[in-house]
Amino acid sequence: MNRIEKAFDHGKAFIPFITAGDPCIDKTEEYILEMEKAGADLIEIGIPFSDPVAEGSVIQEADIRALASGTTTDNIFDMVGSLRKKTDIPLIFMTYLNPVFHYGYERFFQKCRETGIDGIIIPDVPFEEKHEVQDIAVQYDIKVISMIAPTSEDRIRSIAKEAEGFLYVVSSMGVTGVRNEINTDLESILSQIKEAADVPAAVGFGINTPQQAADIARISDGVIVGSAIIKIIAQYGKHAGPHIYTYVRMMKEALM
């Protein structure tokens, strides 16, 4: 059993997101350890990028703060290497194709394996073109996590059938960011996924309250939360640790 599978083997998984380097790379390591202590099952680490097309304003601003603090792909890898000496929690990258291409596919996935990254999400790589990175990632045992959106429609079964690690189900149209209501027919989408997939399906985009998390966990295998955590970091900066712990603990308890 790999580390990603372990995240889902004891109930509903809570998956928080954090932008690496916001407000600085040392705090990213500290905040990831706080999230693990609070009950997170898998951590999604965003590699900051100047043109994050799937992100709303909250995560865009986190990317700007991280890049302004001097964050680079190399010091993110150094941070992950340091983390791996302290924790075995599953870690996946969330980034865009440009940073991976610029770093070099072979070199990037080799570094992922060396430092202990388990998987990667690249929202701007369509399912039909995933082999551009997956054929190299598989050589280093890095899972390429597929996304399913409400508009995937007749592609849902195809994407689900070939999924590895887990499936990231987008809760609603648009970019990331907290939402007061989620009105997508997730039950129907998840039902189609379950008929075709051999991997768990977690739902993200817009979830920010314990009630939303509990409602979605009833029909999915996990819940992904990003913008709500980034907002805490934006508010408290280098003193966000205890606030992140309290929020993650509250959300994890909502899934139990």
Backbone as CSV, one residue per row, in Angstrom:
resi,resn,N_x,N_y,N_z,CA_x,CA_y,CA_z,C_x,C_y,C_z
1,MET,0.846,-1.206,0.000,0.000,0.000,0.000,0.881,1.255,0.000
2,ASN,0.660,2.145,-1.002,1.468,3.365,-1.023,0.882,4.413,-0.073
3,ARG,1.587,5.531,0.048,1.153,6.532,1.046,-0.207,7.130,0.704
4,ILE,-0.515,7.347,-0.580,-1.814,7.925,-0.943,-2.940,6.973,-0.549
5,GLU,-2.768,5.691,-0.796,-3.802,4.716,-0.405,-4.035,4.751,1.106
6,LYS,-2.966,4.926,1.871,-3.092,4.951,3.335,-3.951,6.121,3.813
7,ALA,-4.001,7.208,3.029,-4.785,8.379,3.435,-6.272,8.075,3.484
8,PHE,-6.686,7.037,2.742,-8.120,6.731,2.646,-8.483,5.412,3.333
9,ASP,-7.547,4.793,4.024,-7.824,3.441,4.531,-8.422,3.419,5.932
10,HIS,-8.699,4.611,6.506,-9.283,4.612,7.842,-10.405,5.650,7.935
11,GLY,-11.256,5.668,6.911,-12.386,6.596,6.946,-12.237,7.722,5.954
12,LYS,-13.099,8.703,6.081,-13.098,9.823,5.148,-11.826,10.660,5.335
13,ALA,-11.195,11.019,4.222,-9.927,11.743,4.292,-10.155,13.254,4.257
14,PHE,-9.430,13.968,5.117,-9.432,15.428,5.039,-8.114,15.864,4.425
15,ILE,-8.216,16.641,3.333,-7.043,17.009,2.536,-6.927,18.526,2.475
16,PRO,-6.092,19.132,3.297,-5.889,20.580,3.223,-4.846,20.953,2.176
17,PHE,-4.990,22.169,1.655,-4.053,22.712,0.667,-3.301,23.882,1.287
18,ILE,-2.033,24.004,0.911,-1.250,25.160,1.351,-0.342,25.581,0.196
19,THR,-0.157,26.877,0.015,0.765,27.367,-1.007,2.169,27.420,-0.430
20,ALA,3.099,26.719,-1.035,4.484,26.706,-0.538,5.082,28.114,-0.597
21,GLY,5.695,28.518,0.516,6.374,29.814,0.547,5.514,30.972,1.005
22,ASP,4.272,30.695,1.384,3.374,31.746,1.887,3.202,31.592,3.393
23,PRO,3.707,32.453,4.231,4.428,33.681,3.910,5.923,33.467,3.665
24,CYS,6.468,32.301,4.052,7.869,31.970,3.766,7.992,30.453,3.825
25,ILE,9.053,29.930,3.268,9.164,28.475,3.126,9.304,27.774,4.485
26,ASP,9.953,28.413,5.459,10.074,27.782,6.777,8.706,27.605,7.418
27,LYS,7.829,28.583,7.238,6.490,28.496,7.825,5.643,27.434,7.118
28,THR,5.897,27.205,5.833,5.158,26.149,5.133,5.410,24.805,5.800
29,GLU,6.668,24.530,6.103,6.985,23.266,6.781,6.288,23.198,8.143
30,GLU,6.360,24.276,8.891,5.715,24.308,10.209,4.199,24.092,10.087
31,TYR,3.568,24.761,9.105,2.109,24.678,8.974,1.664,23.284,8.511
32,ILE,2.469,22.640,7.668,2.131,21.270,7.258,2.153,20.333,8.464
33,LEU,3.148,20.495,9.317,3.224,19.650,10.518,2.056,19.941,11.467
34,GLU,1.628,21.202,11.532,0.449,21.547,12.350,-0.799,20.859,11.795
35,MET,-0.934,20.850,10.459,-2.107,20.226,9.849,-2.114,18.724,10.087
36,GLU,-0.934,18.102,10.010,-0.877,16.665,10.296,-1.270,16.396,11.750
37,LYS,-0.751,17.217,12.659,-1.063,17.042,14.085,-2.565,17.196,14.336
38,ALA,-3.222,18.034,13.534,-4.655,18.288,13.711,-5.529,17.212,13.076
39,GLY,-4.911,16.283,12.327,-5.699,15.181,11.784,-5.761,15.100,10.273
40,ALA,-5.057,15.967,9.553,-5.056,15.898,8.090,-4.533,14.531,7.643
41,ASP,-5.120,14.009,6.566,-4.752,12.678,6.088,-3.785,12.726,4.914
42,LEU,-3.781,13.829,4.195,-2.923,14.012,3.008,-2.797,15.516,2.821
43,ILE,-1.624,15.987,2.442,-1.432,17.428,2.274,-1.170,17.742,0.794
44,GLU,-1.878,18.757,0.315,-1.689,19.232,-1.060,-0.840,20.506,-0.982
45,ILE,0.326,20.485,-1.633,1.252,21.618,-1.592,1.237,22.325,-2.941
46,GLY,0.843,23.586,-2.952,0.822,24.354,-4.193,2.190,24.932,-4.501
47,ILE,2.651,24.719,-5.723,3.870,25.386,-6.187,3.437,26.731,-6.767
48,PRO,3.863,27.850,-6.187,3.366,29.156,-6.654,3.744,29.412,-8.101
49,PHE,2.788,30.014,-8.822,2.957,30.250,-10.259,2.314,31.592,-10.584
50,SER,2.901,32.305,-11.531,2.431,33.665,-11.845,1.104,33.686,-12.599
51,ASP,0.683,32.549,-13.177,-0.552,32.536,-13.979,-1.414,31.323,-13.611
52,PRO,-1.877,31.260,-12.360,-2.620,30.077,-11.886,-4.084,30.134,-12.322
53,VAL,-4.378,29.653,-13.520,-5.677,29.880,-14.156,-6.859,29.247,-13.422
54,ALA,-6.607,28.230,-12.603,-7.725,27.585,-11.896,-7.989,28.212,-10.527
55,GLU,-7.158,29.184,-10.136,-7.257,29.720,-8.783,-8.029,31.033,-8.739
56,GLY,-8.810,31.205,-7.666,-9.464,32.467,-7.403,-8.507,33.454,-6.755
57,SER,-9.044,34.601,-6.354,-8.180,35.685,-5.867,-7.414,35.319,-4.600
58,VAL,-8.003,34.501,-3.723,-7.336,34.168,-2.451,-6.026,33.425,-2.708
59,ILE,-6.067,32.403,-3.549,-4.846,31.632,-3.809,-3.922,32.378,-4.765
60,GLN,-4.481,33.180,-5.674,-3.621,34.018,-6.522,-2.754,34.934,-5.662
61,GLU,-3.369,35.533,-4.634,-2.612,36.439,-3.762,-1.570,35.677,-2.947
62,ALA,-1.892,34.430,-2.570,-0.904,33.604,-1.863,0.288,33.320,-2.772
63,ASP,0.007,33.044,-4.050,1.092,32.819,-5.009,1.994,34.057,-5.106
64,ILE,1.376,35.220,-5.154,2.152,36.467,-5.253,3.017,36.654,-4.001
65,ARG,2.438,36.395,-2.827,3.219,36.526,-1.578,4.390,35.541,-1.579
66,ALA,4.112,34.308,-2.020,5.163,33.276,-2.002,6.288,33.631,-2.972
67,LEU,5.920,34.068,-4.170,6.956,34.427,-5.153,7.750,35.646,-4.679
68,ALA,7.049,36.595,-4.037,7.728,37.790,-3.521,8.704,37.454,-2.400
69,SER,8.426,36.355,-1.683,9.328,35.960,-0.590,10.530,35.176,-1.107
70,GLY,10.611,34.990,-2.431,11.776,34.326,-3.017,11.626,32.824,-3.187
71,THR,10.407,32.319,-3.103,10.192,30.869,-3.214,10.528,30.373,-4.618
72,THR,11.266,29.282,-4.676,11.604,28.646,-5.950,11.247,27.160,-5.864
73,THR,11.188,26.525,-7.027,10.900,25.084,-7.032,11.978,24.335,-6.264
74,ASP,13.218,24.771,-6.384,14.299,24.075,-5.669,14.148,24.189,-4.159
75,ASN,13.803,25.388,-3.644,13.696,25.420,-2.172,12.411,24.779,-1.671
76,ILE,11.416,24.587,-2.562,10.253,23.768,-2.174,10.688,22.301,-2.038
77,PHE,11.499,21.830,-2.999,12.002,20.456,-2.875,12.842,20.302,-1.607
78,ASP,13.655,21.298,-1.288,14.462,21.226,-0.056,13.550,21.135,1.175
79,MET,12.460,21.913,1.169,11.520,21.891,2.283,10.861,20.515,2.417
80,VAL,10.477,19.933,1.272,9.849,18.609,1.309,10.845,17.571,1.835
81,GLY,12.095,17.671,1.407,13.112,16.753,1.905,13.277,16.852,3.410
82,SER,13.214,18.076,3.922,13.292,18.281,5.375,12.062,17.703,6.069
83,LEU,10.887,17.912,5.460,9.643,17.369,6.037,9.703,15.853,6.156
84,ARG,10.242,15.218,5.138,10.244,13.752,5.109,11.070,13.131,6.236
85,LYS,11.926,13.940,6.859,12.675,13.437,8.017,11.806,13.471,9.275
86,LYS,10.619,14.131,9.172,9.769,14.321,10.351,8.397,13.683,10.231
87,THR,7.963,13.347,9.019,6.609,12.828,8.851,6.517,11.898,7.644
88,ASP,5.580,10.964,7.721,5.326,10.045,6.616,3.974,10.337,5.967
89,ILE,3.378,11.494,6.275,2.061,11.825,5.725,2.146,11.928,4.192
90,PRO,1.123,11.466,3.455,1.150,11.602,1.993,1.227,13.068,1.582
91,LEU,2.080,13.362,0.590,2.268,14.727,0.097,2.113,14.739,-1.419
92,ILE,1.291,15.659,-1.921,1.166,15.793,-3.378,1.346,17.265,-3.756
93,PHE,1.875,17.475,-4.943,2.006,18.835,-5.475,0.766,19.206,-6.261
94,MET,0.396,20.482,-6.200,-0.616,21.058,-7.085,0.099,22.186,-7.829
95,THR,0.197,22.051,-9.143,0.891,23.086,-9.898,0.382,23.107,-11.325
96,TYR,1.039,23.869,-12.173,0.640,23.982,-13.572,1.754,23.423,-14.454
97,LEU,1.433,23.201,-15.706,2.401,22.520,-16.566,3.672,23.338,-16.758
98,ASN,3.533,24.673,-16.833,4.694,25.505,-17.135,5.850,25.308,-16.149
99,PRO,5.595,25.369,-14.806,6.723,25.169,-13.881,7.385,23.800,-14.022
100,VAL,6.590,22.773,-14.313,7.160,21.426,-14.457,7.975,21.347,-15.752
101,PHE,7.415,21.887,-16.841,8.113,21.898,-18.128,9.414,22.684,-18.024
102,HIS,9.337,23.864,-17.371,10.515,24.728,-17.248,11.607,24.044,-16.428
103,TYR,11.211,23.317,-15.382,12.192,22.630,-14.532,12.808,21.452,-15.289
104,GLY,11.993,20.883,-16.200,12.419,19.678,-16.934,11.685,18.477,-16.376
105,TYR,10.896,17.807,-17.216,10.051,16.703,-16.726,10.873,15.652,-15.975
106,GLU,11.936,15.193,-16.599,12.732,14.107,-16.000,13.309,14.549,-14.646
107,ARG,13.891,15.729,-14.643,14.529,16.243,-13.415,13.483,16.481,-12.333
108,PHE,12.298,16.994,-12.730,11.253,17.298,-11.761,10.769,16.023,-11.053
109,PHE,10.438,15.001,-11.839,9.878,13.800,-11.206,10.953,12.997,-10.467
110,GLN,12.185,13.104,-10.914,13.267,12.470,-10.154,13.395,13.118,-8.771
111,LYS,13.300,14.466,-8.745,13.365,15.178,-7.457,12.154,14.841,-6.582
112,CYS,10.982,14.670,-7.214,9.797,14.272,-6.450,10.076,12.962,-5.711
113,ARG,10.617,11.988,-6.429,10.885,10.704,-5.789,11.967,10.831,-4.716
114,GLU,13.014,11.574,-5.002,14.116,11.699,-4.044,13.670,12.347,-2.740
115,THR,12.757,13.339,-2.837,12.362,14.081,-1.639,11.145,13.485,-0.938
116,GLY,10.352,12.671,-1.650,9.226,12.024,-0.983,7.851,12.542,-1.353
117,ILE,7.723,13.129,-2.547,6.396,13.515,-3.052,5.715,12.270,-3.629
118,ASP,4.410,12.136,-3.365,3.689,10.934,-3.774,2.859,11.112,-5.040
119,GLY,2.449,12.339,-5.333,1.585,12.536,-6.494,1.580,13.993,-6.921
120,ILE,0.885,14.257,-8.026,0.839,15.622,-8.548,-0.498,15.859,-9.235
121,ILE,-1.012,17.084,-9.088,-2.215,17.526,-9.807,-1.779,18.676,-10.719
122,ILE,-2.123,18.583,-12.005,-1.790,19.648,-12.962,-3.081,20.019,-13.690
123,PRO,-3.806,21.036,-13.190,-5.145,21.319,-13.729,-5.179,21.711,-15.196
124,ASP,-4.079,22.259,-15.719,-4.137,22.701,-17.116,-3.641,21.649,-18.113
125,VAL,-3.511,20.400,-17.646,-3.228,19.306,-18.572,-4.517,18.511,-18.767
126,PRO,-5.136,18.581,-19.944,-6.371,17.829,-20.186,-6.136,16.320,-20.067
127,PHE,-7.184,15.594,-19.705,-7.108,14.136,-19.579,-6.508,13.506,-20.836
128,GLU,-6.930,13.992,-21.980,-6.490,13.399,-23.251,-5.003,13.627,-23.511
129,GLU,-4.382,14.569,-22.802,-2.963,14.870,-23.032,-2.093,14.550,-21.822
130,LYS,-2.655,13.797,-20.860,-1.932,13.551,-19.611,-0.652,12.746,-19.794
131,HIS,-0.579,11.976,-20.884,0.602,11.126,-21.057,1.876,11.933,-21.279
132,GLU,1.723,13.221,-21.613,2.911,14.066,-21.750,3.727,14.065,-20.459
133,VAL,3.038,14.006,-19.318,3.765,13.959,-18.042,3.668,12.582,-17.376
134,GLN,2.544,11.892,-17.564,2.356,10.637,-16.838,3.371,9.568,-17.251
135,ASP,3.751,9.543,-18.525,4.698,8.521,-18.975,6.051,8.665,-18.280
136,ILE,6.397,9.897,-17.899,7.658,10.112,-17.170,7.430,9.936,-15.676
137,ALA,6.300,10.454,-15.171,6.020,10.356,-13.733,5.995,8.908,-13.261
138,VAL,5.428,8.028,-14.084,5.287,6.632,-13.659,6.652,5.978,-13.464
139,GLN,7.654,6.454,-14.189,8.999,5.890,-14.030,9.557,6.148,-12.635
140,TYR,9.029,7.191,-11.993,9.507,7.551,-10.652,8.444,7.280,-9.582
141,ASP,7.404,6.517,-9.962,6.331,6.115,-9.048,5.594,7.323,-8.449
142,ILE,5.403,8.358,-9.263,4.634,9.532,-8.850,3.252,9.452,-9.501
143,LYS,2.196,9.477,-8.696,0.837,9.369,-9.227,0.394,10.712,-9.812
144,VAL,-0.166,10.676,-11.021,-0.748,11.872,-11.630,-2.252,11.836,-11.349
145,ILE,-2.694,12.743,-10.478,-4.083,12.745,-10.014,-4.966,13.439,-11.053
146,SER,-6.017,12.762,-11.494,-6.932,13.336,-12.488,-8.042,14.126,-11.808
147,MET,-8.536,15.143,-12.543,-9.643,15.957,-12.038,-10.896,15.677,-12.874
148,ILE,-12.047,15.692,-12.199,-13.335,15.568,-12.868,-14.174,16.777,-12.483
149,ALA,-14.675,17.495,-13.499,-15.474,18.698,-13.261,-16.935,18.430,-13.618
150,PRO,-17.846,19.312,-13.174,-19.257,19.128,-13.538,-19.490,19.085,-15.040
151,THR,-18.565,19.665,-15.821,-18.717,19.663,-17.278,-18.056,18.457,-17.938
152,SER,-17.466,17.571,-17.162,-16.776,16.411,-17.765,-17.771,15.475,-18.453
153,GLU,-18.997,15.394,-17.924,-20.126,14.662,-18.530,-19.726,13.277,-19.053
154,ASP,-19.765,13.070,-20.380,-19.546,11.716,-20.901,-18.092,11.277,-20.819
155,ARG,-17.211,12.183,-20.344,-15.803,11.801,-20.148,-15.569,11.258,-18.744
156,ILE,-16.573,11.364,-17.851,-16.380,10.977,-16.453,-15.909,9.530,-16.348
157,ARG,-16.584,8.629,-17.037,-16.224,7.212,-16.940,-14.808,6.948,-17.472
158,SER,-14.459,7.622,-18.568,-13.123,7.409,-19.147,-12.046,7.882,-18.178
159,ILE,-12.260,9.069,-17.601,-11.270,9.607,-16.659,-11.185,8.716,-15.422
160,ALA,-12.350,8.304,-14.917,-12.383,7.493,-13.687,-11.709,6.139,-13.904
161,LYS,-11.947,5.558,-15.064,-11.422,4.214,-15.341,-9.903,4.193,-15.330
162,GLU,-9.274,5.276,-15.768,-7.806,5.314,-15.858,-7.157,6.031,-14.679
163,ALA,-7.956,6.379,-13.669,-7.423,7.181,-12.557,-6.435,6.398,-11.707
164,GLU,-5.486,7.132,-11.128,-4.540,6.534,-10.178,-4.422,7.444,-8.971
165,GLY,-4.090,6.863,-7.829,-3.984,7.635,-6.581,-5.357,7.909,-5.996
166,PHE,-5.973,8.994,-6.440,-7.372,9.284,-6.133,-7.885,10.240,-7.192
167,LEU,-9.175,10.467,-7.209,-9.772,11.413,-8.145,-10.127,12.698,-7.427
168,TYR,-9.793,13.824,-8.052,-10.144,15.137,-7.511,-11.412,15.587,-8.229
169,VAL,-12.538,15.612,-7.512,-13.813,15.996,-8.095,-14.075,17.468,-7.785
170,VAL,-14.217,18.265,-8.822,-14.455,19.704,-8.657,-15.932,19.917,-8.345
171,SER,-16.195,20.587,-7.220,-17.575,20.685,-6.712,-18.468,21.594,-7.540
172,SER,-17.872,22.592,-8.174,-18.703,23.566,-8.881,-17.857,24.284,-9.919
173,MET,-18.507,24.919,-10.873,-17.800,25.604,-11.943,-17.093,26.853,-11.418
174,GLY,-16.089,27.294,-12.183,-15.358,28.492,-11.794,-14.030,28.148,-11.168
175,VAL,-13.416,29.148,-10.551,-12.101,28.976,-9.947,-12.229,28.655,-8.469
176,THR,-11.097,28.375,-7.807,-11.116,28.078,-6.383,-11.597,29.284,-5.583
177,GLY,-12.085,29.014,-4.377,-12.579,30.089,-3.512,-13.768,29.592,-2.715
178,VAL,-13.965,30.139,-1.519,-15.052,29.669,-0.665,-16.401,30.006,-1.294
179,ARG,-17.385,29.120,-1.089,-18.734,29.322,-1.613,-19.740,29.089,-0.484
180,ASN,-20.794,29.903,-0.484,-21.831,29.725,0.529,-22.669,28.480,0.275
181,GLU,-22.885,28.163,-1.003,-23.687,26.991,-1.355,-23.026,26.237,-2.502
182,ILE,-23.170,24.920,-2.477,-22.683,24.079,-3.573,-23.896,23.334,-4.123
183,ASN,-24.291,23.689,-5.329,-25.553,23.172,-5.876,-25.379,22.117,-6.961
184,THR,-24.121,21.753,-7.250,-23.884,20.715,-8.259,-24.474,19.384,-7.807
185,ASP,-24.936,18.586,-8.751,-25.448,17.249,-8.432,-24.267,16.291,-8.245
186,LEU,-23.576,16.462,-7.119,-22.382,15.652,-6.860,-22.719,14.181,-6.692
187,GLU,-23.897,13.906,-6.168,-24.289,12.509,-5.935,-24.298,11.735,-7.261
188,SER,-24.815,12.366,-8.309,-24.859,11.709,-9.617,-23.452,11.521,-10.184
189,ILE,-22.618,12.560,-10.064,-21.240,12.468,-10.579,-20.468,11.382,-9.847
190,LEU,-20.590,11.363,-8.509,-19.834,10.380,-7.718,-20.349,8.962,-7.968
191,SER,-21.631,8.832,-8.253,-22.186,7.517,-8.570,-21.567,6.977,-9.866
192,GLN,-21.444,7.838,-10.872,-20.801,7.417,-12.133,-19.342,7.062,-11.909
193,ILE,-18.677,7.855,-11.060,-17.261,7.584,-10.769,-17.100,6.220,-10.103
194,LYS,-17.950,5.942,-9.127,-17.829,4.687,-8.376,-18.005,3.465,-9.264
195,GLU,-18.804,3.611,-10.315,-19.041,2.474,-11.214,-17.819,2.170,-12.071
196,ALA,-16.937,3.162,-12.246,-15.811,2.973,-13.171,-14.435,2.987,-12.505
197,ALA,-14.313,3.617,-11.339,-12.985,3.848,-10.754,-12.601,2.796,-9.722
198,ASP,-11.300,2.547,-9.629,-10.764,1.665,-8.589,-10.087,2.465,-7.486
199,VAL,-10.187,3.793,-7.558,-9.515,4.640,-6.574,-10.553,5.512,-5.862
200,PRO,-10.209,6.071,-4.681,-11.152,6.944,-3.962,-11.398,8.248,-4.728
201,ALA,-12.497,8.918,-4.381,-12.829,10.209,-4.998,-13.035,11.237,-3.887
202,ALA,-12.259,12.324,-3.936,-12.384,13.410,-2.957,-12.886,14.658,-3.674
203,VAL,-13.655,15.473,-2.949,-14.289,16.651,-3.552,-13.632,17.923,-3.030
204,GLY,-13.338,18.852,-3.930,-12.769,20.136,-3.543,-13.408,21.284,-4.292
205,PHE,-12.947,22.500,-4.034,-13.437,23.770,-4.607,-14.633,24.276,-3.798
206,GLY,-14.426,25.313,-3.041,-15.517,26.023,-2.387,-15.864,25.579,-0.993
207,ILE,-15.410,24.410,-0.574,-15.795,23.877,0.742,-15.044,24.642,1.820
208,ASN,-15.762,25.110,2.831,-15.073,25.869,3.885,-15.702,25.723,5.254
209,THR,-16.901,25.158,5.378,-17.528,25.018,6.689,-17.612,23.543,7.088
210,PRO,-17.670,23.261,8.396,-17.820,21.869,8.845,-19.086,21.220,8.291
211,GLN,-20.173,21.963,8.184,-21.414,21.378,7.667,-21.270,20.981,6.199
212,GLN,-20.626,21.856,5.388,-20.383,21.501,3.984,-19.519,20.242,3.898
213,ALA,-18.470,20.189,4.733,-17.564,19.034,4.718,-18.313,17.760,5.097
214,ALA,-19.146,17.835,6.125,-19.901,16.658,6.573,-20.876,16.198,5.485
215,ASP,-21.560,17.151,4.855,-22.528,16.799,3.804,-21.842,16.102,2.631
216,ILE,-20.697,16.626,2.209,-19.997,16.053,1.052,-19.326,14.731,1.416
217,ALA,-18.847,14.611,2.638,-18.205,13.358,3.064,-19.188,12.190,3.076
218,ARG,-20.474,12.489,3.200,-21.463,11.410,3.206,-21.534,10.692,1.857
219,ILE,-21.156,11.381,0.779,-21.258,10.765,-0.545,-19.901,10.583,-1.229
220,SER,-18.820,11.041,-0.583,-17.486,10.945,-1.201,-16.519,10.251,-0.248
221,ASP,-15.274,10.113,-0.707,-14.250,9.479,0.132,-13.378,10.494,0.857
222,GLY,-13.567,11.763,0.540,-12.747,12.774,1.195,-13.116,14.179,0.772
223,VAL,-12.587,15.136,1.507,-12.883,16.551,1.270,-11.568,17.323,1.184
224,ILE,-11.478,18.212,0.171,-10.277,19.020,-0.039,-10.623,20.477,0.239
225,VAL,-9.791,21.145,1.049,-10.045,22.552,1.397,-8.763,23.355,1.192
226,GLY,-8.871,24.440,0.421,-7.699,25.275,0.183,-7.882,26.718,0.604
227,SER,-8.802,27.426,-0.043,-8.904,28.872,0.153,-9.163,29.267,1.607
228,ALA,-9.951,28.476,2.327,-10.248,28.824,3.724,-8.968,28.823,4.567
229,ILE,-8.055,27.896,4.255,-6.778,27.842,4.993,-5.863,28.988,4.561
230,ILE,-5.854,29.267,3.272,-5.029,30.379,2.782,-5.496,31.705,3.389
231,LYS,-6.796,31.848,3.593,-7.311,33.078,4.208,-6.795,33.234,5.646
232,ILE,-6.668,32.115,6.342,-6.117,32.162,7.712,-4.671,32.647,7.666
233,ILE,-3.901,32.122,6.700,-2.492,32.531,6.576,-2.407,34.005,6.180
234,ALA,-3.312,34.443,5.286,-3.309,35.856,4.884,-3.587,36.761,6.083
235,GLN,-4.433,36.289,6.998,-4.798,37.114,8.159,-3.715,37.115,9.237
236,TYR,-3.134,35.943,9.502,-2.219,35.838,10.646,-0.739,35.715,10.256
237,GLY,-0.452,35.539,8.963,0.939,35.498,8.505,1.774,34.455,9.228
238,LYS,2.896,34.905,9.800,3.835,33.975,10.446,3.333,33.473,11.805
239,HIS,2.157,33.925,12.215,1.588,33.475,13.496,0.321,32.633,13.278
240,ALA,0.176,32.058,12.068,-1.062,31.354,11.729,-1.128,29.919,12.264
241,GLY,-0.015,29.383,12.754,0.039,27.973,13.154,-1.107,27.509,14.035
242,PRO,-1.332,28.136,15.190,-2.412,27.670,16.078,-3.791,27.798,15.439
243,HIS,-3.986,28.813,14.614,-5.290,29.016,13.953,-5.524,27.937,12.880
244,ILE,-4.459,27.573,12.168,-4.574,26.492,11.177,-4.900,25.188,11.894
245,TYR,-4.215,24.927,12.992,-4.469,23.685,13.749,-5.942,23.608,14.173
246,THR,-6.454,24.679,14.720,-7.841,24.689,15.207,-8.826,24.459,14.063
247,TYR,-8.586,25.115,12.919,-9.499,24.969,11.772,-9.458,23.546,11.212
248,VAL,-8.258,23.016,11.003,-8.139,21.662,10.435,-8.751,20.641,11.383
249,ARG,-8.525,20.801,12.677,-9.103,19.878,13.664,-10.632,19.885,13.572
250,MET,-11.197,21.087,13.463,-12.654,21.231,13.388,-13.191,20.557,12.121
251,MET,-12.518,20.747,11.002,-12.987,20.166,9.738,-12.829,18.646,9.756
252,LYS,-11.728,18.158,10.297,-11.526,16.701,10.364,-12.603,16.060,11.244
253,GLU,-12.917,16.681,12.352,-13.948,16.130,13.245,-15.313,16.089,12.553
254,ALA,-15.556,17.024,11.620,-16.833,17.034,10.897,-16.967,15.826,9.977
255,LEU,-15.833,15.227,9.612,-15.861,14.071,8.715,-16.006,12.754,9.462
256,MET,-15.846,12.793,10.775,-15.853,11.536,11.550,-17.288,11.057,11.846
